Amino acid sequence: MIRFANWYFLLLIPPVIVAFILLARYRKSALGFSSVSILARRGAKKLKISWIGRCLVVLGLTAAIIALARPQRHDAVGTVDQSGIDIAVVLDVSLSMQSVDFTPNRLETAKKTIDDFVSQRPQDRMALVVFKATAHTVIPLTLDHNVIKEALANVNDDSVQEDGTAIGLALAVALNRLKDSEAASRVIILVTDGDNNAGAINPYTAAEMAKELGIKIYAIGVGSDITIIPYEGLNGTIEYERYEGGINDALLEQIAETTGGNYYRAKDPRALTNIFSEIDSLEKTEFDQGVVHYYTEYAWTFIKIALLLLLAGICLDRYVFVRIP
């Protein structure tokens, strides 16, 4: 079935035809002849069909108007899957994430686990935020997961200069990325190994903001009970600084629970992998079946017809047939 998407343009056709008829009827001759037979005897053999050019021009304008009305043929009705989750991954890159209690260290293990998680969510938009004492967005929300993976691979302890752990500020940056999202579900995954000790935004305040916006936070504490930081000794050898604790479990748990999310503690790489698998199962993408109609457009066909008719009509009217208004 043929329909016109912009049918109201068809109302222009009658005025165009009437205008051409009136112009043809009232146009005055540039030269006066007592009889057109004089021209006929002089070789003007095409007098009787001189109106063809003008008719072609009218037909060309009509075809152009039809093109503006967008004629379409309805071909089929189908369904389309619509994804419903936007996810912001917030990754701590502070010095303590270099701890070698994970192999090769906490940061590299977290990056590998996040990379696998991204691969399992092809239908979801994702953003990447990194932080130390300050935080910034590496990649805003995108469906291009290759871009996320490339950026993640390049993340290191130099991605943010000033050391520290600004959890509240990092969450605020992630909230800024998600607040205007129209996705059915919005999630922040916070990966850190420390306590909030920098930044002007209180993490509890950030959690309350997330709750108000309907954004859920999953917090993951990465690291065993002992942090082991390698450093270069005086003789050039690698030495290790060890200290206990570092992760504020109570803080991260309250942040997550405030927003309806969960807090997890990953004391080894296997636990971290299992945690991301659990988050993946909890936040399954819900698909809405949207109805879509498929049409074949004929506007371009009518544009070509209009151009051909207008060109032919103008050439015939101006250069082939004798014009006697």
C-alpha positions in Angstrom: 0.0 0.0 0.0 1.3 3.4 -1.0 1.1 6.3 1.5 2.4 9.8 1.7 4.4 10.7 4.9 4.1 14.4 4.2 0.7 14.4 2.4 0.0 18.1 3.0 2.5 19.0 0.2 0.0 17.5 -2.3 -2.3 20.5 -1.6 0.2 22.5 -3.7 -0.5 20.7 -6.9 -3.8 22.4 -7.8 -2.5 25.9 -7.3 0.5 25.2 -9.4 -1.6 23.9 -12.3 -4.0 26.8 -12.0 -1.2 29.3 -12.0 0.3 27.9 -15.2 -3.0 28.0 -17.0 -3.5 31.6 -16.0 0.0 32.6 -17.0 -0.4 30.9 -20.4 -3.8 32.5 -21.0 -2.8 36.1 -20.1 0.8 36.2 -21.3 1.2 39.0 -23.9 3.1 38.5 -27.1 6.4 40.3 -27.5 5.7 40.7 -31.3 2.4 41.1 -33.1 1.3 39.0 -36.1 -2.0 39.3 -37.9 -1.9 35.5 -38.5 0.3 32.6 -37.3 0.1 31.2 -40.8 2.8 33.7 -41.7 5.2 31.9 -39.4 4.0 28.5 -40.7 4.8 29.5 -44.2 8.3 30.6 -43.0 9.1 27.2 -41.8 7.7 27.2 -38.2 6.3 23.7 -38.5 5.9 23.0 -34.8 3.4 25.7 -33.8 0.6 23.2 -33.0 2.7 21.3 -30.4 4.5 24.3 -28.8 2.5 23.7 -25.6 4.3 20.4 -24.9 7.3 22.1 -23.3 5.1 24.0 -20.8 3.2 20.9 -20.0 6.4 19.1 -19.2 7.4 21.9 -16.8 4.1 21.6 -15.0 4.5 17.8 -14.8 8.0 18.3 -13.5 6.8 20.6 -10.7 4.1 18.2 -9.9 6.6 15.3 -9.6 8.8 17.5 -7.3 5.8 18.2 -5.1 5.0 14.5 -4.9 8.7 13.9 -3.9 8.2 16.4 -1.0 5.1 14.5 0.1 7.4 11.4 0.5 5.5 8.5 -1.2 6.2 5.2 0.6 5.3 1.6 0.2 4.6 -0.3 3.4 6.6 -3.5 3.3 6.5 -5.1 6.7 6.0 -4.8 10.4 8.8 -6.1 12.7 10.1 -5.9 16.2 13.3 -4.4 17.6 15.1 -5.1 20.9 15.8 -2.1 23.0 18.5 -2.3 25.7 17.7 -0.8 29.1 20.9 -0.5 31.2 23.6 2.2 31.4 26.7 1.3 33.4 29.5 3.6 34.7 32.6 1.7 35.9 34.6 3.7 38.5 38.1 2.4 38.9 40.6 3.4 41.6 44.1 3.9 40.2 45.8 5.0 43.4 49.2 3.8 44.5 47.8 1.0 46.7 46.3 -0.6 43.6 49.9 -1.5 42.7 49.9 -4.0 45.5 51.2 -7.4 44.5 48.9 -9.5 46.7 47.1 -10.0 43.4 49.1 -11.2 40.3 50.5 -9.1 38.8 48.9 -6.5 40.9 45.4 -5.3 42.0 45.0 -2.8 39.2 45.9 -5.1 36.3 43.7 -7.9 37.8 40.8 -5.4 38.1 41.3 -4.2 34.5 41.3 -7.8 33.1 38.1 -8.6 35.1 36.4 -5.4 34.0 37.4 -6.1 30.4 35.7 -9.5 30.6 32.6 -8.0 32.1 32.4 -5.4 29.3 32.6 -8.3 26.7 29.6 -10.0 28.4 27.3 -6.8 28.1 27.3 -6.1 24.3 23.8 -4.4 24.5 24.6 -2.0 27.3 26.1 1.5 27.2 29.1 1.9 29.4 31.3 4.7 30.7 34.7 4.6 32.4 35.8 6.9 35.2 39.2 6.7 37.0 40.3 8.4 40.2 42.9 9.1 42.8 42.7 12.3 44.7 40.8 13.7 41.8 38.5 11.9 39.2 37.8 12.3 35.6 35.9 10.5 32.8 38.0 8.5 30.4 35.2 7.4 28.2 31.6 8.7 28.4 28.6 6.5 27.9 29.0 4.5 24.6 28.0 1.3 22.9 31.4 1.1 21.3 32.9 -1.4 23.6 36.1 -1.6 21.7 36.8 2.1 22.7 36.1 1.1 26.3 38.5 -1.8 26.1 41.3 0.2 24.5 41.0 3.0 27.1 40.9 0.4 29.9 44.1 -1.2 28.6 45.9 2.2 28.7 44.8 3.0 32.3 47.7 3.0 34.8 48.7 4.7 38.0 49.7 7.8 35.9 46.2 8.2 34.6 45.6 10.6 37.5 48.5 12.6 38.9 47.7 13.5 42.6 47.6 10.4 44.8 44.8 9.8 47.3 41.4 8.2 47.2 38.5 10.5 46.5 35.6 8.1 46.5 32.9 10.7 46.9 34.2 12.8 44.0 34.6 9.8 41.8 31.0 8.8 42.4 29.9 12.4 41.7 31.6 12.3 38.3 29.9 9.0 37.5 26.5 10.4 38.5 27.1 13.3 36.2 27.5 10.8 33.3 24.3 8.9 34.2 21.9 11.6 35.5 20.6 12.5 32.0 20.3 8.9 30.8 16.9 7.7 29.9 17.8 4.0 30.4 15.4 1.9 32.3 18.2 1.0 34.7 21.4 2.9 35.7 24.3 1.4 37.6 27.6 2.4 39.0 30.3 -0.2 39.7 32.9 1.2 42.1 36.2 -0.7 42.3 38.6 0.5 45.0 41.0 -0.7 47.7 41.0 2.2 50.1 39.2 4.7 52.3 38.0 8.1 51.3 40.8 10.5 52.1 40.6 13.2 49.4 38.1 15.3 47.4 35.5 17.9 48.5 32.5 15.6 48.2 31.5 13.3 51.0 30.9 9.7 49.7 27.7 9.5 51.9 26.4 12.6 50.2 27.2 11.1 46.8 25.3 7.9 47.8 22.3 10.0 48.7 22.5 11.8 45.4 22.6 8.4 43.6 19.5 7.3 45.6 17.6 10.4 44.6 18.4 9.8 41.0 17.5 6.1 41.1 21.0 5.0 40.3 22.3 1.8 42.0 25.9 1.4 43.2 27.7 -1.9 43.5 30.9 -1.4 45.5 33.8 -3.8 45.3 36.7 -3.7 47.8 39.8 -5.2 46.1 42.6 -6.6 48.1 43.6 -9.0 50.8 44.2 -8.0 54.4 47.8 -7.1 53.6 48.9 -4.4 51.1 52.3 -5.0 49.5 53.7 -2.1 47.5 56.9 -2.7 45.5 59.5 0.0 45.3 63.1 0.3 44.1 65.7 0.1 46.9 69.0 2.0 47.2 71.0 -0.7 45.4 68.5 -0.9 42.6 66.7 -4.0 43.8 63.0 -4.3 44.2 61.8 -4.1 47.8 58.4 -4.3 49.3 56.5 -2.2 51.8 53.8 -4.0 53.7 51.0 -2.8 55.8 47.6 -4.1 57.0 44.1 -2.9 56.3 43.4 0.0 54.0 39.8 -0.8 52.9 36.9 0.9 54.7 34.4 -1.9 54.4 31.8 -0.1 56.5 31.9 2.9 54.2 31.6 0.9 51.0 28.8 -1.2 52.4 26.8 1.8 53.5 27.3 3.5 50.1 26.0 0.4 48.3 23.1 -0.3 50.6 21.9 3.4 50.5 21.3 3.0 46.8 19.9 -0.5 46.8 23.1 -2.1 45.6 25.5 -4.5 47.2 29.0 -4.4 48.6 31.5 -7.2 47.9 35.0 -7.9 49.2 37.4 -9.5 46.7 40.5 -10.9 48.6 41.8 -12.8 45.5 41.5 -12.7 41.7 39.0 -15.6 41.7 36.7 -13.8 44.1 36.8 -10.7 42.0 35.8 -12.7 38.9 32.9 -14.3 40.8 31.7 -10.9 42.0 31.5 -9.5 38.5 29.7 -12.6 37.4 27.2 -12.1 40.2 26.7 -8.4 39.3 26.2 -9.6 35.7 23.5 -12.0 36.7 21.8 -9.4 39.0 21.7 -6.7 36.4 20.4 -8.6 33.4 19.5 -6.4 30.5 15.8 -6.2 30.0 14.6 -6.0 26.4 11.5 -4.2 25.3 10.0 -5.4 22.1 9.3 -2.3 20.1 7.2 -2.4 16.9 8.9 -1.0 13.8 7.4 -0.5 10.3 9.5 -0.9 7.2 8.9 1.3 4.2 10.3 1.7 0.7 10.8 5.4 -0.1 10.1 6.6 -3.6 10.9 10.3 -3.1 14.3 10.0 -4.8 12.6 8.4 -7.8 10.2 11.3 -8.2 13.1 13.8 -7.7 14.9 12.3 -10.7 11.6 12.3 -12.8 11.0 15.9 -11.8 14.5 17.0 -12.9 14.2 15.2 -16.2 10.8 16.7 -17.0 11.8 20.2 -16.0 15.0 20.0 -18.1 13.1 18.6 -21.1 10.3 21.1 -20.7 12.5 24.2 -20.5 14.6 23.1 -23.5 11.6 22.4 -25.6 9.9 25.6 -24.6 12.9 27.8 -25.1 14.9 26.3 -27.9 12.8 23.9 -30.0 9.3 25.1 -30.3 8.3 28.6 -31.5 6.8 30.5 -28.6 3.7 32.5 -29.4 1.9 33.3 -26.1 
